[in-house]
Amino acid sequence: MSAKLSKKELKSHDAFQTTFERVGDYISENKTRVTVVSIALVCAIAIAMGIYFYWSYYSSSALKLYAKAQGNILKSGDNKETANENVKIFKELIDKYPHSWSGRMAYYHLGNNYYNNGEMDQAINAYQKFVSKAGSDKTGVKFLALTSLGYAFEAKKDFKEALKHFEQAQNTDNTGFEVIGLRNIARAYEELKNKEKALEYYKKALEKTTEPSATIFIKRKIATLS
């Protein structure tokens, strides 16, 4: 003998059935609208999946090319032949995958290659493009790029521009590089014949320096400027 349903269960069943019937009636009365909404939903899901798979392929392809450049250095060393080969790879990364992390990093490495080759204008251009695309940075690479910009302008004897970029570098995430940044700023002020500011930044660098050889060097600078 089957058990009887309670009043609560019967009411619950009736409510479910009523809701189901109402949904069915709505679909029957609004077939066109429901069809359009359903197609739009399916298309949205398909587009989202397509973008996801495309971006995964795009990023992984860029990363493989980037890894190839790093592999060249490990395999053959950081020499002129390797640098010339990697310049081609970094330019290809920039052309084919400009929106990827690897494509952005290519500008930084391209700048390093140009700098090491003594091509300061090309190095400055590459570093500036990297900085413009870097956004916020917690890795320290933006600090290195801005510092490298300062070095490139310093090599061109444009100490005012060098100072500007050293100061910008110091305002980014510079964990582990703060003393280097302070010394760079001090040196730029020294070149600009501003002894007061140079002393100020050498003293700041001295306060944070723990390396014995660097401490001796900075103390000599302070003594000379004083």
Secondary structure, 3 states (H helix, E strand, C coil): CCCCCCHHHHHHHHHHHHHHHHHHHHHHHCHHHHHHHHHHHHHHHHHHHHHHHHHHHHHHHHHHHHHHHHHHHHHHCCCHHHHHHHHHHHHHHHHHCCCCHHHHHHHHHHHHHHHHCCCHHHHHHHHHHHHHHHCCCCCCHHHHHHHHHHHHHHHCCCHHHHHHHHHHHHCCCCCCCHHHHHHHHHHHHHHCCCHHHHHHHHHHHHHHCCCHHHHHHHHHHHHHHC
